[in-house]
Amino acid sequence: MMMDKKRVKDYMTYDVVTVGVQATGRDVIEKIQKTKHDGFPVVNDQKEVVGYIAARDLLAVHPGTPVERIMSRHLIVADPEMSINDAARVIFRSGIQKLPVVDENNRLIGIISNADVIRSQIEHVSPEKVYNFMDTLRRLHGIEPTVKRGYVPIDELLPTQARIYEDELEGRIYEIKKGLAEPLIVVKRPGRYILVDGHHRAIAAKRLGYKTLDAYIILIAENLELGMERTAQAQNLRTLDDIKVMDYARHPLVAITHRLVRQN
């Protein structure tokens, strides 16, 4: 499923913490302390969204001030059927971190955040990625691969990546449950399925008990050993069970960020 088919309803949070229109600044402060959220949609008795209250709105405001006097009434909301790409444009161009999601009667049904949008974009597979890899195979091996779309047996996949990360794995599990997982990229040569792209998705599907998974299957008629197979052998990778699942705190990007923070 391509990105323009993914909808807000597939990634939004349904269990939304709200603030009633009769609440006070003190109530909001207590809710921030309890939930660790930095803002909340404000709803009336009919669950209609009438505003948004953020932590910054409480600066220099007496705690007893009614929420309706300090909340923002200039709202940008999302429709559940809006594409995730359109939601991303609104979030990043407006600078708003969260969009309330409402039905046709303006009643709150969820919330979509910038984190949800980022999660939806991770590991996006495009046809260009597939054809670029095929072109690499042509140049390296002088062969003429073909491609088809189909299902591959998960337990027969030869991994080519030694580690994956728990946070991304959780996202892939969520996507598979929602029917939103992107296809794998797999090379099929005589006697072997080689996993090129989609290791998080493959492990997620295996954890969920799936036997097969959708893939772009690059077909090679020649019985030749690819460089990525030699790399897998050097890393003692034979099945998906040989892949190490790393905690997010050990992700290289996090380590780099921590070093930069310490330097500053």
Secondary structure, 3 states (H helix, E strand, C coil): CCHHHCEHHHHCECCCCCEECCCEHHHHHHHHHHHCCCEEEEECCCCEEEEEEEHHHHCCCCCCCEHHHHCECCCCCECCCCEHHHHHHHHHHHCCCEEEEECCCCEEEEEEEHHHHHHHHCCCCCHHHHHHHHHHHHHHHCCCCEEEEEEEEHHHEECCCCEEEHHHHHHHHHHHHHCCCCCEEEEEECCEEEEEECHHHHHHHHHCCCCEEEEEEEECCCCCCCHHHHHHHHCCCCCHHHCEEECHHHCHHHHHHHHHHHHC
